[in-house]
Structure formats: structure tokens, C-alpha cells
Amino acid sequence: MNQPTSPFSKQQLLPQEEKLEVLQQKGELFIGIPKENQYQEKRICLTPDAVNAITAHGHRVLIESGAGEGAHFSDVDYTNAGAEITRDTKKIFSCPLLLKVEPPSLSEIALLNPQSTVISALQIKTQSKSYFEEMAKKRITAIAFEYIRDEDGKYPAVRSLSEIAGISSVLIASEIMAATNKGNGLMFGNISGVPPVEVVIIGAGTVGEFASRSALGLGANVKVFDNSITKLRNIQTNLKQTVYTSTIQPKNLLKALKRCDVAIGATRGKDRSPVVVTNTMVEHMKKGAVIIDVSIDMGGCFETSEITTHNKPTIEKYGVIHYGVPNIPSRYPKTASISISNIFTPYLLKLGEDGGLENSLRFDKGLRNGLYLYHGILTNKSVGEWFDLQYSDINFLIF
């Protein structure tokens, strides 16, 4: 008797592989790193070790000749790590992905190719409306690394550079107070029989913690102010010793500022640092006292603060010396470069794995938080409000 014939072939009856839609495809990145030329900037985004890791994953890195010299990394170090070196600045700026420490200047924006991606700092208070307008004209996608969040909701780039800035703020204050720098001639260090230097630190975050640690190590009397009891508790625990802590109450703060020799501002707001110390408070401070406003790149927390540069780092108001350089860590470019590089490298490798920035932005909420321009459309609320520019919600643009 004949068997009924099957409508399927033997091959079709065998288990088949399920075909799934593949969204992500590995992409090859072409990264350009120009030489920094602002504010005596000597940092570089990637160390030779980081370049080695990135090129080993099949990506290209093009570096402008001499870009690493300020941080004591030579062209040869980069060539050995797999980077390509060029003297042609235009060639660097025509790369589809540009990495910078400082935000690009208007003349540098002119060199960018349309639809490029720029990852750099933003330093909102140093910017002008024209910066965003020029970037928008070229439909640039731009990410500010100080706004990128990690899985814990913290800012990794800010934390890393904050540790350096916190320690630096105390070292800088001690330099400014030296008589050779026309300071009041006081010295950090617990000299027998000499009252210690009084330091007020506003903000008990990472900068505050590392500034406190350095000041205490140099024998200073430290007072820490912050409105978060949790942060004040954490700083006590992390410093492993009892320091004076207080919430930010104008009466207590003014009393401490009147007595202090150094005041360090290290507060952060959601988008901008809150102004904690008013003009009147600064007027009551001792003549020759030093203010180091580490929050200046986020707008500053002293009302009297102004942006300064490494060439002319201080200004004087009401007899008080103000230091307002926004990129303090660039004083120590090698340490800062290694620190920045450690943050950039995993993100760049992930961009490659995800098949480019579009996919990474879709899946990585923390990276999306750093985005402020998406194909020329402003997506950052605080930038829009600060410069009176129209902005859109990135979630409506991407999905």
C-alpha cells in the first residue's frame, strides 16, 4: 500500500534555525583627536594604552601631531599604540567622531563636517549662543562628557575630575597665599604655636571630600557645609575623623566665612550650581582671604566669581582673591588625561559594539543624558533656558 506523500520535503521537516531581526551590527569607529589650544589646555582624551585597546578592536584613531605632548605622551607612543598621526588639522576635524577635552571653538566648528559627532566638555558658562547656532547649522550631534551618567545615576567624568580638582583646590590656595604671589603670607601646615589655616568647604560631594582630605593632611582647620545630611555623614565616615559639618544656614556660613582664610566652593545643581555665597557675604570676609570656586564651570556658587584663565587665574573683589579657572585638572595634565581616558575608553568600545552612536543612545540612558545636540536639534533643557533657545525632548527624536 502506498504511503500518503507529504507536502513538505524531508529538508523542510528538519528543525530550522529561527531567523531573528538583528538590530545591532558592530561598527568601525573613525576617531579624530585634535591638539587642544584653549586655556593652556594640555590634557588629551586618550592615552596610548587606551588607543591600543581601541585599535585592537578594529577601530581607527587619527591624532594631530603633538596632541599628547602637554601630557608627556609623544607621537611615537601613539604610533606604537596603533594610531595614525597627521599634521593636517582639517583632516582631524573631518573625522566622523571627534574627541576633545575642551568644547570646540567657533573656528574649529567651521572645520567640522556636517552630521559629525563631537564628544567633549560643554562648560556651559563659557559658551555663547552663537556656539550652539553654528553647531546646529552643521547638524552636529554633540555629547557633553560632564553630563553623562553611569548605572548608579552618578557622573563618572565629573567624579574622576572632581577628585583631582578637590586636591588641586587646596594646593592652589596654598600657592596663592604665599607672599611671592602677593598673598597674605599664611602657610598650610600645623606649625607648633601657630593657629592653623581656617578652610571653609561648601559642598560635601567628591570635590569637598578630597579638598577636606588634603586640607586636613596639611594641618588646616576644616568646616564643611552642605544641605544634605547624608553627604555630611558620608564625608565624616570617608575622612575617618570628626570634622565640623553644618547645613547651609546663612548665619552659620557667614560666621565661618568671616573667620576663614580659604573658602572652596564645590556645589553642583541639577543643571547649574546654586549661588550659595552672596556679594554681601564676600564683603564680610577677611582681606587677603582666598576663594577657589571649583563650581565655576557649572556657573559658580559664589556670586562674585568670574571665569579666569591659567594665564591670569585670579581677580580681586572686596579685597578677597578669587580663583575661577574652569578646568583646574589641566594643571596636572598627565594625571587628568589618564583619568579622562579611563572614562572614554569603555564608552567608545561600547559605541563600536552597539553599531554606532544612534543605537547606543537608544539603549543607554546615561549616555543620552550627556547629549545636548542631536543632528543639530538642541535637546538639553538647561542650555535652552540659559541661552533662550528652542529645545526638544530627545526621547521623541530617537524612538
C-alpha positions, 0 to 999 in steps of 0.5 A: 500500500502506498504511503500518503506523500507529504507536502513538505520535503524531508529538508523542510521537516528538519528543525530550522534555525529561527531567523531573528531581526538583528538590530545591532551590527558592530561598527568601525569607529573613525576617531579624530583627536585634535591638539587642544589650544584653549586655556593652556589646555594640555590634557588629551582624551586618550592615552596610548594604552587606551588607543591600543585597546581601541585599535585592537578592536578594529577601530581607527584613531587619527591624532594631530601631531603633538596632541599628547605632548602637554601630557608627556605622551609623544607621537611615537607612543601613539604610533606604537599604540596603533594610531595614525598621526597627521599634521593636517588639522582639517583632516582631524576635524573631518573625522566622523567622531571627534574627541576633545577635552575642551568644547570646540571653538567657533573656528574649529566648528567651521572645520567640522563636517556636517552630521559629525559627532563631537564628544567633549566638555560643554562648560556651559558658562563659557559658551555663547549662543552663537556656539550652539547656532553654528553647531546646529547649522552643521547638524552636529550631534554633540555629547557633553562628557560632564553630563553623562551618567553611569548605572548608579545615576552618578557622573563618572567624568565629573567624579574622576575630575572632581577628585583631582580638582578637590586636591588641586583646590587646596594646593592652589590656595596654598600657592596663592597665599604665599607672599611671592604671589602677593598673598597674605603670607599664611602657610598650610601646615600645623606649625607648633604655636601657630593657629592653623589655616581656617578652610571653609568647604561648601559642598560635601560631594567628591570635590569637598571630600578630597579638598577636606582630605588634603586640607586636613593632611596639611594641618588646616582647620576644616568646616564643611557645609552642605544641605544634605545630611547624608553627604555630611555623614558620608564625608565624616565616615570617608575622612575617618575623623570628626570634622565640623559639618553644618547645613547651609544656614546663612548665619552659620556660613557667614560666621565661618566665612568671616573667620576663614582664610580659604573658602572652596566652593564645590556645589553642583545643581541639577543643571547649574550650581546654586549661588550659595555665597552672596556679594554681601557675604564676600564683603564680610570676609577677611582681606587677603582671604582666598576663594577657589570656586571649583563650581565655576564651570557649572556657573559658580556658587559664589556670586562674585566669581568670574571665569579666569584663565591659567594665564591670569587665574585670579581677580580681586573683589572686596579685597578677597582673591578669587580663583575661577579657572574652569578646568583646574585638572589641566594643571596636572595634565598627565594625571587628568588625561589618564583619568579622562581616558579611563572614562572614554575608553569603555564608552567608545568600545561600547559605541563600536559594539552597539553599531554606532552612536544612534543605537547606543543612545537608544539603549543607554540612558546615561549616555543620552543624558550627556547629549545636548545636540542631536543632528543639530536639534538642541535637546538639553533643557538647561542650555535652552533656558540659559541661552533662550533657545528652542529645545526638544525632548530627545526621547521623541527624536530617537524612538 
